Structure formats: structure tokens, C-alpha cells
Amino acid sequence: MDETGFRISILNRKIIIIYLNTKAVYLADPNNRESLTAIETIFARGKAITLFLILKGEILVEAHFDNDLDTELVFAISSTGYINNALSLKYIKHFHNQTY
């Protein structure tokens, strides 16, 4: 198991091409980004179980997830975006269901 935290919306080596008469360009502020935690597990024989993502927030709005993501992907939320005791138990149950 590996728990990895990363930040969303980091600007890194962006090239922006604009029209000559453009008065302003708005970019996401690199100091204004959210954290999330991805927990990934790969067995010794090379099989991986479904990814477990922890987002910062209070509720998940289903309409925000209308995309091409894996349908088995597990989303969880915490007030910090990091794992806590309740989410640890949820992950253990997820792990058990994927391996049994």
C-alpha cells in the first residue's frame, strides 16, 4: 500500500499563446489549490486493486463526477483531504472486498 498526497492545479512550465490585442490573461493562482490523497495497493504478484481517492470537503456532488473515470474508483472525503481513522476503516473494508 502506498499513500500519496498531491496538489491539484499546480502551474508548471506553461506556455500560453494569446492574441496580440488581449488585455489580460487569468491563470489559476499557484497558492490556491486543493490537496487530495490517493491510496494505491499492488500485490506482490502484480495485481492492483481499485484506487481509493480522498478529497477535501464535506459532501460529494454526483454531477461533478460525470466523466470517463473508472466506475469502480472509490471516492471518500475528509475535512483535510487526508486519511483519518474513519477512512482507514473504510479502506480496510475496501481492501478486504477487493482481495477476498
Sequence and secondary structure as in RCSB ss.txt:
>XXXX:A:sequence
MDETGFRISILNRKIIIIYLNTKAVYLADPNNRESLTAIETIFARGKAITLFLILKGEILVEAHFDNDLDTELVF
AISSTGYINNALSLKYIKHFHNQTY
>XXXX:A:secstr
 EEEEEESS   S      TT        TTS  EEEEEE B TTS B   EEEEESS   GGGG SS  TT EE
EEESSSS  HHHHHHHHHHHHHHH 
